[in-house]
Amino acid sequence: MENLTNKKLSMNEILILLCIGLAAGCLSGLVGVGGGIIIVPALVYFLGFNQQMAQGTSLSILLLPTGIFAVMNYYREGFVDWKVALIIASSFLLGGFLGSKVAIALDQNVVKKIFAAFMVLMGIKMLIWK
């Protein structure tokens, strides 16, 4: 399944999408991640998206202020450095553009393996690093 846009969504698909969003939102608010770690694999394995479609769909969620309420909570408690966030966001724009060009040009199996290897390496690093 490449895309759910051109077909009517079943109640099961809607429920799966709502669960994906809730899980990603909770994980994002809890530990600052969600899109790549939850949404991409869930779209691939539960709804049959190919890797590029899952990544593009996950990135499209970032276009809207999906994390605004979580950010407000962190900001109220003094846990947001706006200067750092703006600097990273500005370079994220270029990085996102370049990375998407490379990902689109690669075979989906290669992109899936790169994604999986990155998640495994980051997980191992977080487990053993002080």
Secondary structure in CASP SS format (residue, H / E / C, confidence):
PFRMAT SS
TARGET T0000
AUTHOR 0000-0000-0000
METHOD secondary structure of the structure
MODEL  1
M C 1.00
E C 1.00
N C 1.00
L C 1.00
T C 1.00
N C 1.00
K C 1.00
K C 1.00
L C 1.00
S C 1.00
M H 1.00
N H 1.00
E H 1.00
I H 1.00
L H 1.00
I H 1.00
L H 1.00
L H 1.00
C H 1.00
I H 1.00
G H 1.00
L H 1.00
A H 1.00
A H 1.00
G H 1.00
C H 1.00
L H 1.00
S H 1.00
G H 1.00
L H 1.00
V H 1.00
G C 1.00
V C 1.00
G C 1.00
G H 1.00
G H 1.00
I H 1.00
I H 1.00
I H 1.00
V H 1.00
P H 1.00
A H 1.00
L H 1.00
V H 1.00
Y H 1.00
F H 1.00
L H 1.00
G C 1.00
F C 1.00
N C 1.00
Q H 1.00
Q H 1.00
M H 1.00
A H 1.00
Q H 1.00
G H 1.00
T H 1.00
S H 1.00
L H 1.00
S H 1.00
I H 1.00
L C 1.00
L C 1.00
L C 1.00
P C 1.00
T C 1.00
G C 1.00
I H 1.00
F H 1.00
A H 1.00
V H 1.00
M H 1.00
N H 1.00
Y H 1.00
Y H 1.00
R H 1.00
E C 1.00
G C 1.00
F C 1.00
V C 1.00
D C 1.00
W H 1.00
K H 1.00
V H 1.00
A H 1.00
L H 1.00
I H 1.00
I H 1.00
A H 1.00
S H 1.00
S H 1.00
F H 1.00
L H 1.00
L H 1.00
G H 1.00
G H 1.00
F H 1.00
L H 1.00
G H 1.00
S H 1.00
K H 1.00
V H 1.00
A H 1.00
I H 1.00
A H 1.00
L C 1.00
D C 1.00
Q H 1.00
N H 1.00
V H 1.00
V H 1.00
K H 1.00
K H 1.00
I H 1.00
F H 1.00
A H 1.00
A H 1.00
F H 1.00
M H 1.00
V H 1.00
L H 1.00
M H 1.00
G H 1.00
I H 1.00
K H 1.00
M H 1.00
L H 1.00
I H 1.00
W C 1.00
K C 1.00
END
